[in-house]
Amino acid sequence: MRVRHVKKVLATMRSPRCPAHNGNTAAAAPVLNQGECLEQLLEAFADIADRDDIHQAAERLARVQDWINREAEKAGADPIFAGLRLAS
């Protein structure tokens, strides 16, 4: 499998950004598109590998899972996919 090299450099914050760490009780914004989904996956990896912040990684992955569920529901409503069953 070949991996594409991403030429975009993402800025990262080294301080914890998880509401459990900083007292922020506002809900994180939902992932809106595939690009944001992939960015959240990469950031979750960095949370675990570089920042040792499992709580932030879990929050990011929950947002990704919500996006996947929304997209699966949309696909399920699309007549082109009527014959397919989505895994649950």
Contacts in CASP RR format, 6 or more apart in sequence:
PFRMAT RR
TARGET T0000
AUTHOR 0000-0000-0000
METHOD contacts of the structure
MODEL  1
MRVRHVKKVLATMRSPRCPAHNGNTAAAAPVLNQGECLEQLLEAFADIAD
RDDIHQAAERLARVQDWINREAEKAGADPIFAGLRLAS
10 39 0 8 1.000
10 42 0 8 1.000
10 43 0 8 1.000
12 43 0 8 1.000
12 46 0 8 1.000
12 50 0 8 1.000
12 51 0 8 1.000
14 51 0 8 1.000
15 22 0 8 1.000
16 22 0 8 1.000
16 51 0 8 1.000
16 53 0 8 1.000
16 55 0 8 1.000
16 56 0 8 1.000
17 53 0 8 1.000
17 56 0 8 1.000
18 53 0 8 1.000
18 55 0 8 1.000
18 56 0 8 1.000
18 59 0 8 1.000
19 25 0 8 1.000
19 26 0 8 1.000
19 28 0 8 1.000
19 59 0 8 1.000
20 55 0 8 1.000
21 53 0 8 1.000
21 55 0 8 1.000
21 56 0 8 1.000
28 59 0 8 1.000
28 63 0 8 1.000
30 63 0 8 1.000
30 66 0 8 1.000
30 67 0 8 1.000
31 37 0 8 1.000
31 40 0 8 1.000
31 63 0 8 1.000
31 64 0 8 1.000
31 66 0 8 1.000
31 67 0 8 1.000
32 67 0 8 1.000
36 67 0 8 1.000
37 64 0 8 1.000
37 67 0 8 1.000
37 68 0 8 1.000
40 60 0 8 1.000
40 61 0 8 1.000
40 63 0 8 1.000
40 64 0 8 1.000
41 60 0 8 1.000
41 61 0 8 1.000
41 64 0 8 1.000
43 60 0 8 1.000
44 56 0 8 1.000
44 57 0 8 1.000
44 60 0 8 1.000
44 61 0 8 1.000
44 64 0 8 1.000
45 57 0 8 1.000
47 53 0 8 1.000
47 54 0 8 1.000
47 56 0 8 1.000
47 57 0 8 1.000
47 60 0 8 1.000
48 54 0 8 1.000
48 57 0 8 1.000
72 86 0 8 1.000
75 81 0 8 1.000
75 86 0 8 1.000
76 82 0 8 1.000
76 84 0 8 1.000
76 86 0 8 1.000
END
